[in-house]
Amino acid sequence: MERSSVFDMIGPVMIGPSSSHTAGVVRIGRVGVKLLGGVPDEAEIIFYNSFAQTYEGHGSDRAIVAGLMDFDTDDARIKDAFDHAKDKLTYKFRSVGNASTKHPNTVFLRLKKGDKKIELEGESRGGGVIRISNFNGFASGFTANLHTLVVTTDDAQGSIAFISDIISHDDCNIATMTVSRKGKNDVACQIIEMDSGINDITLQYIRHIKWVHDVIYIPVI
């Protein structure tokens, strides 16, 4: 008896041509929208390394604009993202072809909505998988594959244990935690990936802690 086997690689449901150049880039843009708190008014977009050479031909420019419009990876509007962004989003592109310290498929976003401004750097790792390597100057390293809590605080003694304890009362299991700070006794950032979501009342409580500056919750993207 002849036996055959077929191996399929299952990636995201997406608009092509490439999961790394399109789907991953859309997801990075959508993370930017969640971190900013809405679709930006203005965006500066910098493509690095291989992205810098291919972003136009592979549609990464349309993909990042689509993500910043909060379109999902399978949204047919991605192909016409520039048209949909007219009168809603002002954007400009730059490219840096040789940045040896960065992942080959890296995009940096500087976003503005009203008076709020943020910066983030994302890596598209293939198959729609992403890694947000930096947020507002803080090392981050989250993937948006899990529920993510971003808490900016004073560098207060016991703050990490305190936030972790609050989350535990919501039965949220912490999968990863990244903590970085500008300097001793300066501003710090806790980025916590969780297996399940967090209650609104818990988020409100954390926001009212005196040493907490900002709280952002990102469900799975």
Residue pairs with C-beta under 8 A, 6 or more apart in sequence:
9 127
11 19
11 23
11 127
11 128
12 19
12 23
12 73
12 74
12 127
12 128
13 73
13 74
14 22
14 23
14 26
14 73
14 74
14 128
15 22
15 23
15 73
15 74
15 75
15 76
15 78
15 79
16 22
16 59
17 58
17 59
18 58
18 59
19 126
19 127
19 128
20 105
20 124
20 125
20 126
20 127
20 128
21 51
21 54
21 55
21 58
21 59
21 60
21 63
21 105
21 124
22 58
22 59
22 60
22 63
22 73
22 78
23 63
23 73
23 127
23 128
24 105
24 124
24 125
24 126
24 127
24 128
24 129
24 130
25 60
25 63
25 64
25 67
25 107
25 124
26 63
26 64
26 66
26 67
26 71
26 72
26 73
26 78
27 67
27 73
27 124
27 128
27 130
27 144
27 221
28 64
28 67
28 107
28 109
28 120
28 122
28 124
28 130
28 132
29 63
29 64
29 65
29 66
29 67
29 68
29 69
29 109
30 67
30 68
30 70
30 71
30 72
30 144
30 221
31 120
31 122
31 130
31 132
31 144
31 218
31 221
32 40
32 43
32 67
32 68
32 109
32 111
32 118
32 120
32 122
33 39
33 40
33 67
33 68
33 70
34 216
34 218
34 221
35 118
35 120
35 135
35 150
35 216
35 218
36 111
36 113
36 116
36 118
37 113
37 116
37 216
38 113
39 68
39 69
39 70
39 88
39 89
39 113
40 68
40 89
40 111
40 112
40 113
41 89
41 90
41 112
41 113
41 114
42 89
42 90
42 91
42 111
42 112
43 65
43 68
43 89
43 90
43 91
43 92
43 109
43 110
43 111
43 112
44 91
44 92
44 94
44 109
44 110
44 111
45 61
45 64
45 91
45 92
45 93
45 94
45 107
45 108
45 109
46 93
46 94
46 95
46 96
46 107
46 108
46 109
46 110
47 55
47 60
47 93
47 94
47 95
47 96
47 106
47 107
48 95
48 96
48 97
48 99
48 102
48 103
48 106
48 107
48 108
49 96
49 97
49 98
49 99
49 102
49 103
49 104
49 105
49 106
50 104
50 105
51 60
51 95
51 104
51 105
51 106
51 107
51 124
52 95
52 96
52 97
53 95
53 97
54 60
55 61
55 93
55 95
59 78
59 79
60 107
61 93
62 78
62 79
62 80
62 81
62 82
63 78
63 81
64 107
64 109
65 81
65 82
65 85
65 89
65 91
66 75
66 77
66 78
66 81
66 84
68 85
68 89
68 91
68 109
68 111
69 77
69 81
69 84
69 85
69 88
69 89
71 77
71 78
71 81
71 84
73 128
77 84
85 91
99 106
102 121
102 123
103 123
103 125
103 131
103 133
105 123
105 124
105 125
106 121
106 122
106 123
106 124
106 133
107 121
107 122
107 124
108 119
108 120
108 121
108 122
109 118
109 119
109 120
109 121
109 122
110 117
110 118
110 119
111 117
111 118
111 119
111 120
118 135
118 136
119 134
119 135
119 136
119 137
120 132
120 134
120 135
120 136
120 140
121 132
121 133
121 134
121 135
122 130
122 131
122 132
122 133
123 130
123 131
123 132
123 133
124 130
125 131
129 143
129 145
130 143
130 144
131 141
131 142
131 143
132 140
132 141
132 142
132 143
132 144
133 139
133 140
133 141
134 140
135 150
135 189
135 191
136 152
136 189
137 182
138 180
138 181
138 189
138 191
139 178
139 180
140 150
140 178
140 180
140 189
140 191
141 176
141 178
141 191
142 148
142 176
142 178
142 191
142 193
143 193
144 218
144 220
144 221
145 220
146 175
146 176
146 193
146 194
146 195
146 220
147 172
147 193
147 194
147 195
147 196
147 197
147 198
147 217
147 218
147 219
147 220
148 191
148 192
148 193
148 194
148 217
148 218
149 167
149 190
149 191
149 192
149 194
149 198
149 215
149 216
149 217
149 218
150 189
150 190
150 191
150 192
150 214
150 215
150 216
150 217
150 218
151 163
151 189
151 190
151 191
151 192
151 206
151 212
151 214
151 215
151 216
152 187
152 188
152 189
152 212
152 213
152 214
152 215
153 159
153 163
153 187
153 188
153 189
153 190
153 209
153 211
153 212
153 213
154 185
154 187
154 188
154 211
154 213
155 181
155 182
155 183
155 184
155 185
155 186
155 187
155 188
156 188
156 211
159 188
159 190
159 211
160 177
160 179
160 190
162 209
163 190
163 192
163 206
164 174
164 177
164 192
166 202
166 205
166 206
167 174
167 192
167 194
167 198
167 202
169 202
170 198
170 199
170 202
171 196
172 194
172 195
172 196
172 197
172 198
173 194
173 195
173 196
174 192
174 193
174 194
175 193
175 194
175 195
176 192
176 193
177 190
177 191
177 192
177 193
178 190
178 191
179 188
179 189
179 190
179 191
180 188
180 189
181 187
181 188
181 189
182 188
187 213
197 219
198 217
203 215
203 217
206 212
206 215
207 215
